[in-house]
Amino acid sequence: MSLSFREPFKSGREALLSLGLMYSTGRSVEPNLVEAHKWFNIAALRGCADAIGLRGEIAREMSRADIADAQRRARDWLATH
């Protein structure tokens, strides 16, 4: 059985949460709240309760336009994965 790169993301709530944390804190990447919100949103949709709270926390620091951008990015990612 061969696993593609995308396979862990189908159910890997912890991996998705970790991506959100990386972007929200700037750990190993430039801080980017839009990307953080995107990953927290995807993790939340996969059932990660922690991601719901973290998404709400960073949303308070974001503009409506940035939140809309993050939601669009999440939808785009979900449509292709």
Backbone hydrogen bonds, N-H to C=O, Kabsch-Sander energy under -0.5 kcal/mol:
donor,donor_aa,acceptor,acceptor_aa,energy
7,E,4,S,-0.9
9,F,6,R,-1.4
10,K,6,R,-0.5
10,K,7,E,-1.7
11,S,8,P,-0.7
12,G,8,P,-1.6
13,R,11,S,-2.2
16,L,12,G,-2.3
17,L,13,R,-2.7
18,S,14,E,-2.5
19,L,15,A,-1.9
20,G,16,L,-1.9
21,L,17,L,-2.4
22,M,18,S,-2.6
23,Y,19,L,-2.2
24,S,20,G,-2.3
25,T,21,L,-2.1
26,G,22,M,-1.8
27,R,22,M,-1.3
28,S,26,G,-0.8
32,N,23,Y,-2.3
36,A,32,N,-2.5
37,H,33,L,-2.7
38,K,34,V,-2.2
39,W,35,E,-2.4
40,F,36,A,-2.7
41,N,37,H,-2.8
42,I,38,K,-2.2
43,A,39,W,-2.5
44,A,40,F,-2.6
45,L,41,N,-2.4
46,R,42,I,-1.3
47,G,44,A,-1.7
48,C,43,A,-2.3
49,A,47,G,-0.9
52,I,48,C,-1.0
52,I,49,A,-0.5
53,G,49,A,-1.3
54,L,50,D,-2.2
55,R,51,A,-2.5
56,G,52,I,-1.8
57,E,53,G,-2.1
58,I,54,L,-2.3
59,A,55,R,-1.8
60,R,56,G,-1.1
60,R,57,E,-0.5
61,E,58,I,-1.5
62,M,59,A,-1.3
67,I,63,S,-2.2
68,A,64,R,-2.6
69,D,65,A,-2.2
70,A,66,D,-2.5
71,Q,67,I,-2.5
72,R,68,A,-2.2
73,R,69,D,-2.5
74,A,70,A,-2.2
75,R,71,Q,-2.4
76,D,72,R,-2.7
77,W,73,R,-2.5
78,L,74,A,-2.7
79,A,75,R,-2.1
80,T,76,D,-0.9
80,T,77,W,-0.8
81,H,77,W,-0.9
